[in-house]
Amino acid sequence: MAFDVAAEAYGRFMGRYSEPLGPVFAEWAGVHRGDRVLDVGCGPGALTAELVARVGVGHVAAVDPSAPFVESVRARFPGLEVHRAPAEQLPFDDGGFDRTLAQLVVHFMQDPVTGIGEMARVTRRGGLVAACTWDLGGHRSPLDPMWDAVRRMDPLVSDESHLAGAREGHLAELATAAGLLDVETTELSVTVTHPDFDEWWEPYTLGVGPAGDYVASLDPRGREVLREECRSGFPADEPFEVTAVAWAVRGRA
């Protein structure tokens, strides 16, 4: 799935969670100076920024299928090698990277086993491949306050809990099927403080991802009903925290 939305919209919607997740994920993947690192499905650059900070722009490459995201990352990180391509067709030679990472991307790969296999192909023998995905299946993702409200209104709704890597153990299954060795898994979490309900809700109206598509599919009355149902789950007009949990997997190429 390509996110053909403005990078700024994605940043307001998911960047508030993916940006603090980046350092946690990069640390677990063991990224350190001297590594040549690839960011697969880089989006507007939440993880890319952390990788550049750790190893320098000349040691990082990035790829994403979304043209707006590629343009944004190119402008944000002058000199960075960036390509527009899906995970399943990485435009790199075999074994060119020490570590290849995919943050919040496996959910949207057309063929996750092929995508992770491509990540392994472009990683040197013995190098590390890592991916993380929100725990949508366990209802611990940053999107679940919204989807919980939708399910209260429509228990039969098709939400994001069926996506690849969304349930416990599925990332490891995909990584093993893709041929990774010494596969390990863990949970990663971040906690984000929202100043008020409106700041939390407004990005859902920007049409980003499946959640944004769902909100956009509602008529004005339906959106207002959903908004109020979401509001009932949070404190009124005061700051609150959302803790988001991601599954993570790593293995050797």
C-alpha positions in Angstrom: 0.0 0.0 0.0 1.4 3.4 -1.0 0.6 6.4 1.1 -0.1 9.0 -1.5 -0.7 11.8 1.0 1.4 14.8 1.9 4.4 14.1 4.1 3.2 16.7 6.6 -0.2 15.0 6.9 1.5 11.6 7.7 3.8 13.3 10.2 0.9 14.8 12.1 -1.0 11.5 12.0 1.7 8.9 12.7 4.9 10.8 13.1 4.0 11.7 16.7 4.4 7.9 17.5 6.9 6.8 14.8 9.5 9.5 15.7 9.9 8.4 19.3 9.8 4.7 18.2 12.7 5.2 15.9 15.5 5.5 18.5 14.0 2.5 20.5 13.9 0.4 17.3 17.4 1.4 16.1 18.9 0.6 19.4 17.3 -2.8 19.5 18.6 -3.4 16.0 22.1 -2.5 17.2 22.8 0.3 14.7 26.1 1.9 15.4 28.7 4.1 13.7 30.5 2.3 10.8 27.3 0.4 9.7 25.9 0.8 6.2 22.1 0.9 6.9 19.0 0.8 4.7 15.6 2.2 5.8 12.9 0.3 3.9 9.6 2.1 3.7 11.1 5.2 5.1 8.0 7.4 4.9 8.8 11.1 5.6 11.9 10.0 7.6 11.1 9.2 11.2 13.5 6.3 11.4 15.8 7.8 8.7 16.5 10.8 11.0 17.7 8.4 13.8 19.8 6.4 11.4 21.5 9.5 10.0 22.2 10.7 13.6 23.8 7.4 14.5 25.9 6.6 11.4 26.0 9.8 9.2 24.1 10.6 6.0 26.7 8.9 3.8 26.1 5.6 5.5 22.3 5.5 5.1 20.1 4.7 2.1 16.3 4.9 2.1 13.4 3.6 -0.1 9.7 4.2 -0.2 6.9 3.6 -2.8 5.3 7.0 -2.1 6.4 9.9 -4.3 5.5 12.6 -1.7 7.5 10.8 1.0 10.6 10.3 -1.3 10.6 14.0 -2.2 10.2 15.0 1.5 13.1 12.8 2.6 15.3 14.1 -0.2 14.7 17.6 0.9 15.1 16.8 4.6 18.4 15.0 4.3 20.6 16.5 1.5 23.0 14.0 0.1 21.0 10.9 1.2 20.6 8.1 -1.3 16.8 7.8 -1.7 14.9 5.7 -4.2 11.2 5.3 -5.0 10.4 1.5 -4.9 8.4 -1.1 -2.9 10.1 -3.4 -0.4 9.5 -6.3 -2.8 11.7 -4.7 -5.5 14.6 -3.1 -3.7 16.9 -1.3 -6.2 20.2 -2.4 -4.6 22.9 -5.1 -5.3 23.2 -8.1 -3.1 24.9 -7.8 0.3 25.4 -4.0 0.2 24.2 -3.2 3.8 25.2 -4.2 7.3 21.7 -3.7 8.7 18.4 -3.3 6.9 15.4 -2.0 8.9 11.7 -1.6 8.2 9.7 0.4 10.8 5.9 0.1 10.6 6.1 -1.2 7.0 5.4 -4.9 7.0 1.7 -4.2 7.6 1.5 -2.7 4.1 3.8 -4.9 2.1 1.9 -6.5 -0.8 3.9 -9.7 -0.2 5.6 -9.6 3.3 7.7 -12.8 2.8 9.1 -11.4 -0.5 9.7 -8.0 1.1 11.6 -9.4 4.0 13.4 -11.7 1.7 14.5 -8.7 -0.4 15.7 -7.0 2.8 17.8 -10.1 3.5 19.1 -10.2 -0.1 20.6 -6.7 0.1 22.1 -7.3 3.5 25.6 -8.9 3.8 25.9 -12.5 4.9 25.6 -12.4 8.7 24.2 -8.9 8.7 21.0 -8.0 10.5 17.5 -7.6 9.2 14.9 -6.1 11.5 11.3 -5.0 11.3 8.6 -3.7 13.7 4.9 -3.4 13.5 2.2 -2.1 15.8 0.3 -4.6 17.9 -3.0 -4.1 16.2 -4.0 -7.7 16.8 -3.6 -7.2 20.6 -5.3 -3.8 20.5 -2.2 -2.0 21.9 -1.4 0.2 18.9 -1.7 4.0 18.9 -4.7 3.6 16.5 -6.7 1.4 18.9 -8.5 4.2 20.8 -10.1 5.1 17.4 -10.7 1.6 16.3 -12.1 0.7 19.7 -14.7 3.4 19.3 -15.5 2.2 15.8 -16.0 -1.4 17.1 -18.4 -0.2 19.8 -20.5 1.4 17.1 -20.0 -1.4 14.5 -18.7 -4.7 15.9 -18.5 -6.2 12.4 -16.2 -3.4 11.0 -13.1 -4.5 9.1 -10.2 -2.8 11.0 -6.4 -3.1 10.8 -6.0 -6.1 13.2 -5.8 -8.5 10.2 -2.7 -6.8 8.7 0.6 -8.7 8.3 2.6 -8.7 11.5 -0.3 -7.3 13.6 -0.7 -10.4 15.8 1.7 -11.9 18.3 4.2 -14.2 16.6 3.4 -13.4 13.0 6.4 -11.3 12.4 8.6 -14.2 13.4 6.7 -16.5 11.1 7.2 -14.1 8.2 10.9 -13.6 9.0 11.5 -17.4 9.2 9.6 -18.0 6.0 11.8 -15.3 4.3 14.9 -17.3 5.3 16.3 -15.2 8.2 18.4 -17.1 10.7 18.6 -16.8 14.5 15.2 -15.0 14.6 14.5 -13.1 17.8 11.4 -11.1 18.8 10.6 -8.5 21.5 8.1 -5.8 22.3 8.9 -2.1 21.9 6.8 0.7 23.4 6.5 4.4 23.4 4.3 6.8 25.4 3.1 10.0 23.8 1.4 12.9 25.7 -1.4 14.7 23.9 -2.3 18.2 25.1 -6.0 17.7 24.5 -8.6 15.6 22.6 -8.7 17.9 19.5 -5.0 17.6 19.0 -5.4 13.8 19.1 -8.4 13.7 16.8 -7.7 16.2 14.1 -5.0 14.0 12.2 -7.6 11.3 11.8 -9.4 13.7 9.4 -6.4 13.9 7.0 -7.1 10.7 5.1 -3.9 8.9 6.1 -3.9 5.1 6.0 -6.8 2.7 6.6 -8.0 4.7 9.7 -8.0 7.9 7.8 -9.8 6.2 4.9 -12.4 5.0 7.3 -13.1 8.4 8.7 -13.2 9.9 5.2 -15.8 7.3 4.2 -18.3 8.6 6.8 -20.7 11.4 6.1 -20.4 14.6 8.3 -23.0 13.2 10.8 -21.2 9.9 11.0 -17.8 11.6 11.6 -19.3 13.7 14.4 -20.8 10.6 16.0 -17.4 8.8 15.9 -15.6 11.9 17.2 -17.9 12.0 20.2 -17.5 8.3 20.8 -13.8 8.7 20.7 -14.0 11.6 23.1 -15.8 9.5 25.7 -12.7 7.4 26.1 -10.4 10.4 27.1 -10.3 13.0 29.8 -12.1 16.2 28.9 -9.9 19.2 27.8 -6.8 18.1 29.6 -3.6 16.3 28.7 -3.5 12.5 28.4 -1.1 9.8 27.4 -1.3 7.1 24.8 1.1 4.1 25.1 1.7 2.2 21.9 3.3 -1.2 21.7 5.0 -2.7 18.6 6.1 -6.2 17.8 9.8 -6.3 16.7 11.7 -9.1 14.9 15.4 -9.4 14.0 17.4 -12.1 12.3 20.6 -12.7 10.3 20.8 -12.7 6.5 
